[in-house]
Amino acid sequence: MLSMFSNHFFNWTEQLKDTDHEIYWLDVYDSNTKVEKLDFVHQITGWRYKYDYPGRHFLKSKLPRLHKGVKIFNERKLSHIFEKELKRIAPDVVQSFALQPAAYPILDVMKKYPKIKWILSAWGNDLYYRQQTGIDDILNIKQTLPEIDFLFTDCKRDMLVARSLGFKGKELGVFPGGGGYDLEYYAQFRVPFKNRNIILIKGYESHLGRCNKILEAVCYLKKELQNYELIVFGGNKRVEEFIKQKQLDNWENFNFFGKIPNIEVLKYMGRSLIYIGNSISDGMPNTLLEAIVMGAFPIQSNPGDATREIINPEQNGFLIDDPEDSNRIARLIKRAIELPELRQQAIAYNDKFIRPTLNRNLVVNQVVNKYKFIQDNLEN
């Protein structure tokens, strides 16, 4: 397995803990950190630097041009390390988690060993966004996908996109990027509908995230929202600056948090009336699934119609059709707070039809069966 250091990857891999597979993980960016919950996995870390010399972090922050020059000579290439480990381990299967960090860099190596099967787990913006970003990404995608033997995606949309861009292998199905959720454990953090008073906002602002458009919408609704607690989580400097600019930090009912542990996010969701996430590109957002698990009414952007695979507007949530239009987002928020019966019916629908499909045990059984299918097809 090749992946960046990621909780989604850890949660996915944990699904194989009680199987008889022998698993190796090559940390593609080399955090040089062993992950305790993956103690059943052979973890390949500490490979990136020839010399982890004193002052490297200082040089990187204070003298970036010099650091860049030193880096050329001091860093080992992922493809070289991967091939070395491939020869040592002689695996039946290689699995890449996301195209850009974990598949493109090893393409030439995998072509040299065609008998070794190759799985891709496509995450988030892996296919839908990258197909639109320019000729380099398109070329990389179209060169890589025909070499992939098996494909996991987190939404149906991306399976279709993969086919259109050259994937000819076997589809393994659509699963949450981090596997399922322990519904019984998380149920303890769900408070009754009548006791919820939080509007929770994902603070994702970047070339893809559009949290500030949600906050702009919030500014239009100061009077309507005065009796609710507004919480932004996972926000960065762009979000913080926008909050100060709009003086949202002066609102008594407004709270801003930077990066917080995922369990804290889930606890907030368990106390939230409404969850809002907004971006111009994504697969199936994990935070949307977490909101459904925790009983919050979801308002979520819908790039490429991926979110519509889960959310049917007016039935079990609202979709943001234009992530750049703060006026339309404001209308959705206003409608959601004015219709408590609709919210309650939506949560009841999600609890009955969507939440059970995210059960960890159910997903684990399905995923383990997919790996059994791969095992049965190794010679084909």
C-alpha positions as CSV (number, residue, x, y, z in Angstrom):
1,M,0.0,0.0,0.0
2,L,1.2,3.5,-0.9
3,S,-0.4,6.4,0.8
4,M,0.2,9.7,2.5
5,F,0.0,9.9,6.3
6,S,-3.8,10.1,6.6
7,N,-6.6,9.1,9.0
8,H,-8.7,8.0,6.1
9,F,-6.0,5.6,5.0
10,F,-5.5,4.3,8.6
11,N,-9.2,3.7,9.0
12,W,-9.4,1.9,5.6
13,T,-6.4,-0.3,6.3
14,E,-7.7,-1.3,9.8
15,Q,-10.5,-3.1,8.0
16,L,-7.9,-5.8,7.1
17,K,-6.6,-6.2,10.6
18,D,-8.2,-9.6,11.3
19,T,-7.5,-11.1,7.8
20,D,-4.6,-13.3,6.8
21,H,-3.1,-10.7,4.4
22,E,0.4,-9.6,4.9
23,I,0.4,-5.8,4.5
24,Y,3.2,-3.3,3.9
25,W,2.7,0.5,3.9
26,L,5.1,2.9,2.1
27,D,4.5,6.4,3.5
28,V,4.8,8.4,0.2
29,Y,5.8,11.7,1.9
30,D,7.6,10.0,4.7
31,S,6.3,11.5,8.0
32,N,8.9,9.3,9.6
33,T,6.2,8.3,12.2
34,K,5.0,4.8,13.1
35,V,1.2,4.5,13.4
36,E,0.3,2.5,16.5
37,K,-3.2,1.5,15.3
38,L,-1.5,-0.1,12.3
39,D,0.7,-2.3,14.4
40,F,-0.3,-5.3,12.2
41,V,1.2,-3.5,9.1
42,H,4.9,-3.4,8.1
43,Q,5.5,0.3,8.0
44,I,8.2,1.7,5.7
45,T,9.2,5.1,6.9
46,G,12.4,7.1,7.4
47,W,13.4,6.6,3.8
48,R,13.2,10.1,2.4
49,Y,16.4,11.9,3.5
50,K,19.9,10.6,3.1
51,Y,20.9,12.9,6.0
52,D,18.4,14.4,8.4
53,Y,20.9,17.1,9.3
54,P,20.5,19.5,12.3
55,G,18.8,22.7,11.3
56,R,17.0,21.3,8.3
57,H,13.6,22.7,9.4
58,F,15.2,26.1,10.1
59,L,16.8,26.1,6.6
60,K,13.5,25.3,5.0
61,S,11.7,28.2,6.7
62,K,14.4,30.8,6.7
63,L,16.4,30.0,3.6
64,P,14.0,28.3,1.2
65,R,16.2,28.7,-2.0
66,L,19.2,27.2,-0.3
67,H,17.0,24.4,1.2
68,K,15.7,23.7,-2.3
69,G,19.2,23.3,-3.6
70,V,20.2,21.0,-0.8
71,K,17.0,19.0,-1.2
72,I,17.9,17.9,-4.7
73,F,21.0,16.1,-3.4
74,N,19.6,15.0,0.0
75,E,16.2,13.5,-1.0
76,R,15.7,10.0,-2.3
77,K,13.1,9.5,-5.0
78,L,9.9,7.6,-4.1
79,S,10.1,5.6,-7.3
80,H,13.6,4.3,-6.4
81,I,12.6,3.3,-2.9
82,F,9.3,1.7,-4.2
83,E,11.2,-0.4,-6.7
84,K,13.7,-1.5,-4.1
85,E,10.9,-2.5,-1.7
86,L,9.0,-4.2,-4.5
87,K,11.9,-6.5,-5.3
88,R,12.4,-7.2,-1.6
89,I,8.8,-7.9,-0.7
90,A,7.6,-9.4,-4.0
91,P,3.9,-8.6,-3.4
92,D,0.9,-10.0,-5.2
93,V,-0.8,-6.6,-5.3
94,V,0.1,-3.0,-5.0
95,Q,-2.5,-0.5,-3.9
96,S,-2.2,3.2,-4.5
97,F,-4.3,5.6,-2.4
98,A,-4.9,8.7,-4.7
99,L,-3.4,9.3,-8.1
100,Q,-1.1,12.2,-7.7
101,P,0.9,11.3,-4.5
102,A,0.8,7.5,-4.8
103,A,0.2,6.4,-8.4
104,Y,1.8,8.8,-10.9
105,P,5.3,8.5,-9.2
106,I,5.4,4.7,-9.5
107,L,3.8,4.3,-13.0
108,D,7.1,3.5,-14.8
109,V,8.1,1.0,-12.1
110,M,4.7,-0.8,-12.3
111,K,5.0,-1.0,-16.1
112,K,8.2,-3.0,-15.5
113,Y,6.4,-5.6,-13.4
114,P,3.1,-6.3,-15.3
115,K,2.4,-9.5,-13.4
116,I,1.9,-7.6,-10.2
117,K,-1.7,-6.4,-10.0
118,W,-2.4,-2.7,-9.2
119,I,-5.3,-1.3,-7.2
120,L,-6.2,2.4,-7.2
121,S,-8.4,3.9,-4.4
122,A,-9.6,7.2,-6.0
123,W,-10.2,9.8,-3.3
124,G,-12.0,13.1,-3.3
125,N,-10.7,15.3,-6.1
126,D,-8.6,12.6,-7.6
127,L,-10.4,12.2,-11.0
128,Y,-13.2,14.8,-11.3
129,Y,-11.2,17.9,-10.5
130,R,-7.9,16.8,-12.0
131,Q,-9.4,16.1,-15.4
132,Q,-10.2,19.8,-15.6
133,T,-7.0,21.3,-14.4
134,G,-4.8,21.2,-17.4
135,I,-3.0,19.0,-20.0
136,D,-0.3,17.7,-17.6
137,D,-2.9,16.1,-15.3
138,I,-4.9,14.8,-18.2
139,L,-1.9,13.1,-19.6
140,N,-0.9,11.6,-16.3
141,I,-4.4,10.3,-15.7
142,K,-4.7,8.8,-19.2
143,Q,-1.3,7.2,-18.9
144,T,-2.0,5.7,-15.5
145,L,-5.6,4.5,-15.6
146,P,-5.1,1.9,-18.3
147,E,-2.4,0.2,-16.1
148,I,-4.8,-0.1,-13.1
149,D,-6.3,-3.6,-12.7
150,F,-8.8,-2.8,-9.9
151,L,-10.6,0.4,-8.8
152,F,-12.2,1.6,-5.6
153,T,-14.0,4.9,-5.6
154,D,-15.9,6.9,-3.0
155,C,-18.7,7.9,-5.4
156,K,-20.4,6.4,-8.5
157,R,-19.5,9.5,-10.5
158,D,-15.8,8.8,-10.4
159,M,-16.2,5.3,-11.6
160,L,-17.8,6.7,-14.8
161,V,-15.0,9.4,-15.0
162,A,-12.4,6.7,-14.7
163,R,-13.9,4.7,-17.5
164,S,-14.0,7.8,-19.8
165,L,-10.3,8.4,-19.1
166,G,-9.0,5.0,-20.0
167,F,-9.6,2.6,-17.0
168,K,-10.3,-0.9,-18.4
169,G,-9.9,-2.9,-15.2
170,K,-12.4,-4.4,-12.7
171,E,-14.6,-2.2,-10.6
172,L,-14.5,-3.0,-6.9
173,G,-17.3,-0.7,-5.9
174,V,-18.1,2.5,-4.1
175,F,-17.1,2.8,-0.4
176,P,-16.4,5.7,2.1
177,G,-12.8,6.7,1.8
178,G,-12.1,5.7,5.3
179,G,-14.4,2.7,5.5
180,G,-17.5,2.7,7.6
181,Y,-18.4,4.1,11.1
182,D,-18.9,2.4,14.5
183,L,-22.5,3.5,14.8
184,E,-22.9,2.1,18.3
185,Y,-19.9,4.0,19.6
186,Y,-20.8,7.3,18.0
187,A,-24.4,7.1,19.2
188,Q,-23.4,8.1,22.7
189,F,-22.5,11.6,21.3
190,R,-25.8,12.2,19.6
191,V,-28.1,14.5,21.6
192,P,-31.9,14.6,21.0
193,F,-33.2,16.8,18.2
194,K,-34.9,19.2,20.7
195,N,-31.6,19.9,22.5
196,R,-29.6,20.8,19.4
197,N,-28.6,24.5,18.8
198,I,-25.4,24.5,16.7
199,I,-24.9,25.4,13.1
200,L,-21.6,23.7,12.2
201,I,-19.5,24.9,9.3
202,K,-16.6,23.2,7.7
203,G,-13.7,25.8,7.6
204,Y,-12.3,24.6,4.2
205,E,-11.1,27.6,2.2
206,S,-8.5,26.9,-0.5
207,H,-8.3,26.6,-4.3
208,L,-11.2,24.2,-3.9
209,G,-12.9,25.0,-0.5
210,R,-15.4,27.8,-0.3
211,C,-16.0,28.2,3.5
212,N,-15.9,32.0,3.1
213,K,-18.9,31.9,0.8
214,I,-20.8,30.2,3.7
215,L,-19.6,32.9,6.1
216,E,-20.7,35.6,3.6
217,A,-24.1,34.0,3.6
218,V,-24.1,34.0,7.5
219,C,-23.4,37.7,7.4
220,Y,-26.7,38.3,5.6
221,L,-28.6,36.3,8.3
222,K,-27.4,37.9,11.6
223,K,-30.9,38.5,12.9
224,E,-32.2,35.1,11.9
225,L,-29.2,33.3,13.4
226,Q,-28.9,35.2,16.7
227,N,-30.4,32.4,18.8
228,Y,-28.1,29.7,17.3
229,E,-24.5,28.8,18.2
230,L,-22.3,29.1,15.1
231,I,-19.2,27.0,15.0
232,V,-16.5,26.9,12.3
233,F,-14.0,24.0,12.5
234,G,-10.9,23.2,10.6
235,G,-10.4,26.8,9.5
236,N,-7.1,28.2,8.1
237,K,-5.7,31.7,8.0
238,R,-7.9,32.7,5.0
239,V,-11.0,31.9,7.0
240,E,-9.6,33.7,10.1
241,E,-8.8,36.8,8.1
242,F,-12.3,36.8,6.5
243,I,-13.9,36.4,10.0
244,K,-12.0,39.5,11.2
245,Q,-12.8,41.4,8.1
246,K,-16.5,40.8,8.5
247,Q,-16.3,41.2,12.3
248,L,-17.9,37.9,12.8
249,D,-15.5,37.4,15.8
250,N,-17.6,40.1,17.5
251,W,-20.7,38.1,17.4
252,E,-21.4,36.6,20.8
253,N,-22.7,33.4,19.3
254,F,-19.8,32.8,16.9
255,N,-16.9,30.4,17.5
256,F,-13.9,29.6,15.3
257,F,-11.6,26.6,15.7
258,G,-8.6,25.6,13.7
259,K,-7.6,22.0,13.3
260,I,-9.3,19.8,15.9
261,P,-9.3,16.0,16.3
262,N,-11.9,14.1,14.3
263,I,-13.6,12.8,17.4
264,E,-14.2,16.4,18.5
265,V,-15.7,17.2,15.1
266,L,-18.1,14.2,15.5
267,K,-19.0,15.3,19.0
268,Y,-19.9,18.8,17.7
269,M,-21.9,17.1,14.9
270,G,-23.8,15.1,17.5
271,R,-25.0,18.4,19.0
272,S,-25.7,20.2,15.7
273,L,-29.0,21.1,14.1
274,I,-27.3,21.8,10.7
275,Y,-24.0,21.0,9.1
276,I,-22.7,23.0,6.1
277,G,-19.9,22.1,3.7
278,N,-19.0,23.9,0.5
279,S,-16.4,23.3,-2.2
280,I,-16.1,23.5,-6.0
281,S,-14.8,20.0,-6.2
282,D,-14.9,16.8,-4.1
283,G,-15.8,13.2,-4.2
284,M,-18.2,12.0,-1.5
285,P,-17.3,14.3,1.4
286,N,-16.4,12.3,4.5
287,T,-17.7,15.1,6.7
288,L,-21.1,14.8,5.0
289,L,-21.2,11.1,5.9
290,E,-20.2,12.0,9.5
291,A,-23.0,14.5,9.7
292,I,-25.5,11.9,8.6
293,V,-24.1,9.4,11.2
294,M,-24.4,12.0,13.9
295,G,-27.9,13.2,13.0
296,A,-27.2,16.7,11.7
297,F,-29.2,18.2,8.8
298,P,-26.8,18.4,5.9
299,I,-26.4,21.4,3.5
300,Q,-23.6,20.4,1.1
301,S,-22.1,21.4,-2.3
302,N,-22.7,19.1,-5.2
303,P,-19.8,19.2,-7.7
304,G,-20.3,16.8,-10.5
305,D,-23.5,15.5,-8.8
306,A,-21.5,13.2,-6.5
307,T,-23.4,14.4,-3.4
308,R,-26.7,13.8,-5.1
309,E,-25.9,10.1,-4.8
310,I,-26.7,10.5,-1.0
311,I,-28.7,13.7,-0.7
312,N,-32.1,14.1,-2.3
313,P,-33.0,17.8,-1.9
314,E,-36.0,18.5,0.4
315,Q,-36.0,14.8,1.5
316,N,-32.9,14.3,3.5
317,G,-30.8,17.6,3.1
318,F,-30.1,20.5,0.8
319,L,-27.7,20.7,-2.0
320,I,-25.6,23.8,-2.8
321,D,-25.8,23.9,-6.6
322,D,-23.5,27.0,-7.0
323,P,-20.8,27.1,-4.3
324,E,-19.8,30.6,-5.3
325,D,-23.3,32.1,-4.7
326,S,-23.5,33.3,-1.1
327,N,-27.1,34.6,-1.6
328,R,-28.4,31.2,-2.6
329,I,-26.5,29.6,0.3
330,A,-28.1,32.1,2.6
331,R,-31.6,31.2,1.3
332,L,-30.9,27.5,2.0
333,I,-29.7,28.2,5.6
334,K,-32.8,30.4,6.2
335,R,-35.1,27.7,4.8
336,A,-33.5,25.1,6.9
337,I,-33.9,27.0,10.2
338,E,-37.5,28.0,9.4
339,L,-38.6,24.4,8.7
340,P,-37.8,22.2,11.8
341,E,-40.3,19.6,10.7
342,L,-38.5,19.2,7.4
343,R,-35.2,18.9,9.3
344,Q,-36.6,16.3,11.6
345,Q,-38.1,14.2,8.7
346,A,-34.7,14.4,6.9
347,I,-32.8,13.1,9.9
348,A,-35.4,10.3,10.3
349,Y,-34.9,9.4,6.6
350,N,-31.1,9.4,7.0
351,D,-31.3,7.3,10.1
352,K,-33.5,4.7,8.4
353,F,-32.0,4.5,4.9
354,I,-28.5,6.1,4.8
355,R,-26.9,5.6,8.2
356,P,-27.2,1.8,8.3
357,T,-25.3,1.5,5.0
358,L,-22.3,3.3,6.7
359,N,-22.1,0.7,9.5
360,R,-18.5,-0.3,10.1
361,N,-19.1,-4.0,10.3
362,L,-21.2,-4.0,7.1
363,V,-18.6,-2.1,5.2
364,V,-15.7,-4.2,6.5
365,N,-17.4,-7.4,5.4
366,Q,-18.0,-5.9,1.9
367,V,-14.4,-4.6,1.6
368,V,-12.8,-7.8,2.8
369,N,-14.9,-9.7,0.2
370,K,-13.5,-7.3,-2.5
371,Y,-10.0,-8.2,-1.5
372,K,-11.0,-11.9,-1.6
373,F,-12.2,-11.2,-5.2
374,I,-8.8,-9.7,-6.0
375,Q,-7.1,-12.7,-4.6
376,D,-9.2,-15.0,-6.7
377,N,-8.3,-13.0,-9.8
378,L,-4.6,-12.8,-9.4
379,E,-3.8,-15.1,-12.3
380,N,-6.2,-13.4,-14.7
